[in-house]
Amino acid sequence: MADGIETLSARLRAVLLDPGEAARLSVRGRTNAAVLVPLYVREGELHAVFTKRHEDLRRHPGEISFPGGRHDPRDRDLCETAVREAEEEIGLPRDAVALLGALQPTPTIATGYAVYPFVGMIEPGRRWTASPREVAAVIELPLPALRSGFARRRLVRRGLPIRTDTYLVADHMIWGATARILADLFDRIGPLLNTGA
């Protein structure tokens, strides 16, 4: 099994962006932020770990996103921001993440963040410690089911109707910057989604 994960990790590295190069890409946004896209394999399928934000937060309330947040000047780089935030938000130790690469940075439309996603492989079966201040729940979803749940949907946000790309699994709907990050991930790793193939 470990050999299979190593082979998969090498194949993922080959299709992802170099983290240093990705961090130098320019994207519209007043504030730099980074997220970790934690992946693991269970029963032959790639899964990703997300957070559901508390409904009473000022920014992005109730949304499902990858763990992450604003760049802190004390962080060495944006990659460190991503792993630090994952540790703070879901209790994922930094040394438990094998960094594989990065995805295209994306802006948030309403809040003005430039979000830099970094992809890491983790072991399955972790126990999560959600930040009580920010995270209402930690959600683990299989990537094939997420890709199958893609559709353009009409949502109402801040009283305004919008049509946007979404991913839906059960009652978990992902949209916005996180949906754009997922779209880039799926474009890059499509054939690798079913690791048993």
Secondary structure, 3 states (H helix, E strand, C coil): CHHHHHHHHHHHHHHCECHHHHHCCCCCCCEEEEEEEEEEEECCEEEEEEEEECCCCCCCCCCEECCEEECCCCCCCHHHHHHHHHHHHHCCCHHHCEEEEECCCEECCCCCEEEEEEEEECCCCCCCCCCCCCEEEEEEEEHHHHHHCEEEEEEEECCEEEEEEEEEECCEEECHHHHHHHHHHHHHHHHHCECCC
